[in-house]
Amino acid sequence: MPVLALDIDTSVDDEIRKNYNPEKIEEDLVLPSLPRIINEPQLQSKPISQTKINEQLQYKQAISKTSKETYTIIKKSTKIKVKLLADISDRTKRGTQVNFISQYPVSTTYYTIPMGTVFRGEIIQSHPPQLSGNGGLMVIRINSVILNNETHPLNAYVTEANFKKIFFNKIKGKRKYLSSMLKSMKPGFHFCHKMFIVSGNLARDGSSIVLAPFAIVFGASAVAGNLFVSPVLAVFYKGNSINIKGGSNFEINLAQDLFIR
């Protein structure tokens, strides 16, 4: 039978195997497998655990604490000596701005409010002297301070004005009701003094000595009547007014902590 014979030259294969790793080449040529598409229902999101919630709260608290630490605190009840920059009186209208300037630096651990710092206030209540001996009134609220070219909110009140202690933040004129009562009694005492002189003159005149006691009675009656009506008369007198010149010394007291960035 005829036979077909092929002479195959494998020398090339041997040469390739000497220089390359055929198995490695096959692995490199392997294509990645195609993704499998599986119609699976979507899983609902799991509820956040309590531990995760606590971690988030701790993180927020840490952030809040860090932001607070960027502020310097001037403690409540700190007293600051200041000077008034313009004249004010009990006739100054409510809502008028009042400016002060600090006389001394105020030092804390990390910050110092320098001398010459401007404090701004506002007159929230005022009235001139009134009847019944009531004096004038002014109430000033310090509401801001200017530091580093920034206005910081402030809550402070006046404790001293022109070297006089101020209570409850009320600058008041002297009440003169009692002194007005004494003033209204002067006419009665003056009349009584005249009657005593008349009584003495009548006593020296022998013919009129009988009338001397009547003059004393009239004088005493005038004093008694004047004493009785003096409380009513004192109602029509007014107290002292308030006039404070610019440059006067004041002292303010912080009602709340002051936060300075």
Secondary structure by P-SEA (a helix, b strand, c coil): cbbbbbbccaaaaaaaaacccaaaaaaaacccccbbbbbccccccccccaaaaaaaaaaaaaaaaaaaaccccccccbbbbbbbcccccccccccbbbbbbbcbbbbccccccccbbbbbbbbcccccccccbbbbbbbbbbcccccccbbbbbbbbbccccccccccccccccccaaaaaaaaaaaaaaaaaaaaaaaaaaaaccccccaaaaaaaaaaaaaaaaaaaccccccccccbbbbbcccbbbbbbbcbbbbcc
